[in-house]
Amino acid sequence: MTKQFHDNALSGETLDQLFNEARSYNGWLDKDVSDDRIRAIYDLLKMAPTSANMQPARIVWVKSPEAKAKLAELVMEANQPKVLGAPVTAIVGYDIDFHEELPWLFPHTDAKSWFEGDEAGREQGAFRNSSLQGAYLMLAARALGLDCGPMSGFDNAAVDKAFFADAPRHRSNFICSIGYGDPASIFERSPRPDFDKFNRIA
Ligand SMILES: Cc1cc2nc3c(=O)[nH]c(=O)nc-3n(C[C@H](O)[C@H](O)[C@H](O)COP(=O)(O)O)c2cc1C
């Protein structure tokens, strides 16, 4: 249980739901996640910050049996049941040409010009900020009462070909199954470091 601070902090119960008690699930209860709930996850995650509001995440929500079967073929064997058994698996990708959208996403200034001709910089920015958006996705899903199972054990190039064929400038980052986690499917919690182990206040 997180120490309580008496300002605008969320309740200990809420922090437990988002962090302390939340786990990465490997197996899923047979319970649907509605399209409305999926849209609600996006409507929360898009509000969290990205550099110059670039919003580089491009997400495919794999929900139909056909799409799940297609994705499961492209993940590590150990991850296959984690995709096939989940109500939905989000492919969190990013658009290398996100800057084309900046005129309306960041209208205060000509941010598009900062990225023109700098593909390496765009790749770095898109990967960094889509990773953030993937983290926001997990916290949004948890906030909405769902569980997550993130995975990077898959063939990115094959997933890009299968799911971003009509958008050759989109690349997959990681995937995340979402649903109602089966408590029987998780291991004991792995250790977490104390503050002093990896932090210092300078
Ligand atoms: C980016 C990322 C990639 C991961 N890849 C895999 C994976 O391919 N297969 C898997 O079973 N778990 C994967 N995990 C799950 C982690 O092992 C898990 O989140 C971590 O051990 C913490 O577990 P806990 O949340 O239950 O404490 C991944 C997690 C993240 C964040």
The ligand as a Gaussian input file, in Angstrom:
#p B3LYP/6-31G(d) Opt

LIG

0 1
 C        7.704000      -4.206000     -23.315000
 C        7.422000      -5.507000     -22.614000
 C        7.663000      -6.701000     -23.273000
 C        7.355000      -7.914000     -22.667000
 N        7.476000      -9.070000     -23.405000
 C        6.962000     -10.216000     -22.913000
 C        6.853000     -11.371000     -23.731000
 O        7.222000     -11.378000     -24.910000
 N        6.319000     -12.494000     -23.179000
 C        5.878000     -12.528000     -21.882000
 O        5.388000     -13.559000     -21.456000
 N        5.973000     -11.434000     -21.084000
 C        6.477000     -10.284000     -21.563000
 N        6.507000      -9.152000     -20.765000
 C        5.970000      -9.224000     -19.401000
 C        7.017000      -8.917000     -18.295000
 O        7.820000     -10.026000     -18.054000
 C        6.255000      -8.474000     -17.039000
 O        5.564000      -7.287000     -17.341000
 C        7.196000      -8.223000     -15.851000
 O        7.851000      -9.396000     -15.476000
 C        6.438000      -7.672000     -14.665000
 O        5.423000      -8.548000     -14.259000
 P        4.276000      -8.066000     -13.242000
 O        3.626000      -6.878000     -13.894000
 O        3.317000      -9.218000     -13.140000
 O        4.923000      -7.737000     -11.966000
 C        6.843000      -7.940000     -21.352000
 C        6.644000      -6.727000     -20.669000
 C        6.903000      -5.518000     -21.291000
 C        6.616000      -4.239000     -20.559000

